[in-house]
Amino acid sequence: MQTDDFLSLSSEALHEILKRDSFCANELVIFRMVCRWINENQIDVDPDTKIRVLSAVRYPLMSDEELSEARKSQVGSTVSNVIQFKNTWSPDEPKLRGQLKPDVNLINESQSYPPIRGNDGGTYMLTLDHPSFINYIELLLSDGIATNPKFYSYYIEVSLDERQWINVLDHSNYNCRSIQKLWIHPRMVRYIRFVGTKRTSYVLFKIRDVSYNKREMHMVEIVNGLVGCCFGVAMTKPTVTKLKPLLIMNIGKSLKTNLRSWHDLGRC
């Protein structure tokens, strides 16, 4: 979009790009780009094609001032016919565009929180700068010592607007400690809420990574909220249906490190 190459796109290619949730830019900027494309290709663009590409613009994301500019544009009459999406858009359709940055940590530095004494799990909130696609979260919890082990049980919810929350991972029945390398199904989020259900006293809680992990996503398969069929799991078969009392996720093969992630699953 920063060059004029998009002007030579076919209507099908342009429409496919506009439909992407990961096509992340100001919606008025996108609208102006579509208008440039229509003006450049007006000889070959029939009315149905014009309506089709203009309808792919997400007008509900525009402010009133931006909508006013769209209505006053050269394609204003067509825009007025499709602007109804502002009020009639199905809630099941994606309304936001999010950035997709493969293998980029979306937090500038590890987010540390002061330990909480007692058994109260506590709640931690992380707000990303922009709506973003993620599939990976890495936490660091206390390890403790053999005579005084530390653990933390929790679940994770995500949201785009802080009103509707979706539970993406539930470890509330597991006693977790050490490094947590967590995979979820890819989705766009803005707010991430970590809700503790139980813990030992004075447990360290640090968020080290939130990202769209493309480099290693082919190595994992999410089964019932756990990573099954992955490298280095301390089990005889790549399954999560028959688990030992302590699941030890050895990250060594995939990340070239000796670090492990611990999840005490209780007696099977």
N, C-alpha and C positions, 0 to 999 in steps of 0.2 A: 504494500500500500504506500510505501515511501517512495516508490518509483512509478513510472508510467506503464510498467509492464502489465498491470492489471487491466488497462484499457483494451488490451487485445484478447482478454479472456472470453470464452464463449459464455452465453447466458447460463448454461448448465453448470459450468465451472464456477462462475460467480455466485450463483445461487447456493451451490454446495458449500462454498467458503462462508457465506453469510449465515448459513444454518448452524455452523459450528459454535458450540458453547465456548470453545477455546479461542475463538476469533475475538480477541480482547482489545477494545479501543472505545473511545467515547462514541456514543451512538450517533451524535450529530456529525461527527467526523466520518463515520461509516456512511451515513445518509449522503453527505456531500460527495463521497467517493462514488456512490451508486449513481448520483446525478451526472457526474463527469463521465461515467461509463455510458450512460444513456445518451448524452449529447454526442459523444464520440462515435457511437454506433447507431445513431438514430435512423440511418438509412435502412439498416437491417433489422431494427427492433420493431416488432409489431406491438399493438396495444396489450395483448395478453402477456407477452414477455415482459413488458414494462411493469405491468401490475404484479407479475410474479416476483421480480427482483425487488421491487419496492415493498412488497408485502413481507419480505424476509428481514427487513429492518425492524428492530425491536423498539417501536415507538413508546411503549410503556416505560422504557428506561430514560426517556427524554424529559427534561424539565419543561414547564409551560413556555418559557422563552424559546427553548429549542424547538418545541412543537410549532410555535408561531412562525419561526423561520422556515420550517419545513412546509407549512401551509402557504407561505408567501413565495415559495420557489417556483421555478418554471414548470415543475411537475406537481404543483400544488393541488390541482383539481384531482389528479390521481391519488395523491396522498390523502386527500379528504375522504376518499372512498375506502381507504385501508386503515385510516387512523382509528377506526372503531376498535382495533385491537387494544387500545389503551384501557377500555372498560370491559371488553368481552373476552380477553385472553383467558384460556382455560388454566386453572391453577396447577394442572398436571404438566403444563408445558414449561420449559426452562425460561425464566425471565431475566436471568443475569448472564453475563459473559465473564469467564474467569481466565486468569493467566495460566498458561501451561509451560513450566520451565523444568524440563527433565533434568534430574540429578543436581538440582540446586536447592540448598538448604534455605528455606523461607524465613528462618529466624536468623538475625544477624549474629547473635551469640547465644550460648546456652542460657536458658531461662531457669534461674535457681529460685527456690522458695524457702523461707525459713522453716525448719522442722517444727512440727506440732507435737507437743507432749500429750501423753494419754492415748486412748484408743480411738478418739474421734478421727475419722478418715480425712476430713477436710475436702475442700473443693478448690481447684485451681483453674483459672481461665487464661487462654491464650488467644489473642486477636491478631490475625494476619493483616498486613498492610492492604491487601487487595483480595477479592475472591479468587481462590486458586484451586487447581486440581492437585490432590494429594493421594497417595496410597501407602505412605510409610511414616511412622512416628518412632522416634528413639528416645527412651527415657533412661535415666540413671537413678537407681534406688539404692538404699543402704544395703550392705552385705552383712554387717555385724561380725561376730566371731562365733566359733563353734559352740562355745558355752552360752552365748547370748545372741542368737541369730535375730536379724531384723526382717520384717516382711511388710508388705503393703498390698492390700486388695483394692481393686478399683474397676470402674468402667469408664468408657469414653463416649461422649456425645459430640456431635458437630451440628453447626447451623450456619445459615447464610444471613439471617436477620435477627438472631437472638430471641425469636419468638417460637419458631418450630425447630425442635431438636430431634436428631436421629441418633439412636444408639448404634455405634459402628463396631464396638468391641466390648466384651463383658468378661472381666477377670475378677469379678466380685467374689467368686467362690474359690479362687486360687490364692495361695500365699506367695507373692512374687517378691523377688529381690534382685539386686545386681542390675545388669544392663537388660533393658527390655527393647527388643527389636520387633516392632509391631507392624504387621501388614494388614491393610484393609482394602476392600474393593475400591477402585478409583472413584472419586467423587469430588465435586466442587464444594469448598467450604470457606468460611471467613472466620468463624468462631469455633474454638475447640475447648471443651469442658472436661476436665478430669475429676471424677467424683470418687473419693475414697469411701470404701464401705467398712474397712477395719484395718488396723495397723498396730504394730508394736510402737512403743513410745520413741520419740525422737528419731524419726526416719527421714533420711535425705530424699528430696524429690527434685529432680532436675530434668528439664526438657532439652535434649541435645540436638534433635534433628526433626524437622517436619518437611517432607518433600514428596515429589513425584519420582519415585525411584525406578527409573527405566533400565538402569544398568543391570540390576539383579532381579527384576520382576519375573524373568523367565525361570528363575530357580525355585520359585515358591508357588504353592497352591493353597488357597484358603479353604479349609474344611470346617464347617461349624464354628467359625470364629477363631480357629487355630490354624497354624501353618502345618499342613501335611505335605508329604512327598517333597521334602526339602533336603538340602545337603547337611550332613553332620548331625542329624538328630540321633540321640542316644537310644535307639530302639532297633529291634531286629528287622522290622518291616516298616516301609514308608507309609504309616497310617496313624490316625489319631483316635481310632476306635478302641484300641487296647493300649492303655497307657500305664506306665509304671507309677508308683506313688510320687516320684519326683521326675518331672520332665526337664531334661537338661538340653538346652538348645546350644549346640557348639557352633559358633560362628566362624571357626577357624578356616574351613575350606573356602568359604565364599568371600571372606573379608581379610584373609591372611593375617589373622590375629588369634590369640589364645583366649579371648574373652568369651564368656558364656552367659546365657540368659536363663534364669531359674524360675520355674513355676511349680510350686508344691501343689499337686492336684488332689492330695488326700488319698485315702485308701480306695482301691478299685474293687 
